[in-house]
Amino acid sequence: MSLNVQYFARYRETLGLESETLEGVFASVDALRQHLLQRGGAWEVLAEQNIMCARNQDLCSLSEPLADGDEVAFFPTVTGG
């Protein structure tokens, strides 16, 4: 399975990474996130409870199943003022 993973806003800045392609089997967006969290250090930013995600440019929950070729995006909740 090949996934294109995108990081936006503060996550992009914290990780110093805009996107990457990952190979592996991930049953859901959360399984992918757990894999990324194992990297430790700055990657802990993805452990936030209010993390937002999208699969193929549609907002989704962490339980969203993944398929080969999917694009997954992680971004922080937007707050306004």
N, C-alpha and C positions, 0 to 999 in steps of 0.2 A: 504494500500500500504506500502510495506517495501522496503527501499532503503539502500544500502551500500554506504556510502560517505567516500571518501579518500581525504586526504590533503597532498600536497607534498611541498618539498623545504621550502622556507621562510614561507609559510602558516602553515606548520606543526610546525615549530619552534615557530612562533608567537602564535598559538593557543594551543600549548602543547598537540596536539592530532593528531594521525596518521590516525584514521578512527573511524567511528561510524555507527550504524544502526539507521535509523529514520523511524518512523511510521507516516503516514499522506498521504494526497492526494496533490500531486504537479503536476500541468499540464505541467510544463516545468522545465528545469534546472534553468532558472532565477527565477521561483516561489520558488524553493528550496533555491536558494541563498538569496532571499528576506526574507524568513523565518529565515535563519541563521543570517542575518544582524540584525534582531530584538533582538538578544541576546545582542547586544551592546558591548561596550568595545573593546577588541582585535578583535572581529568578524568583525569590520569595515574594516579590511584588505581585506575582500572579496568584498568590494565596488569598488575596482580598476577597471578602465575602460578597462585596457588591460589584464584582467583575462582570463586565458585559462581554458577550461573544456573538459572533455571527458565523453562519455556515453558508457558503456560496452567496454572500452579500445579503442574507436574510437574518435578522435577529433571531436568536435561538436560546434555549436553556443549555445548561451544562450537560444535561442528559441526552442531548441531540446525538443520534447515531452518525457515524462517519463512514464514508465510502472512498475508495481509491479515486484520487484526483480532486478531492474536495479542497476548497479554500476555507481556512478558518482564520477568523480575526478576533483578537483580544483587545479590548479598550476599557479604560476606566469610566465609571459613571460620570456623566457631564452634570455639573452643577452651575446654576446661573445666579445672577444677582442683579 
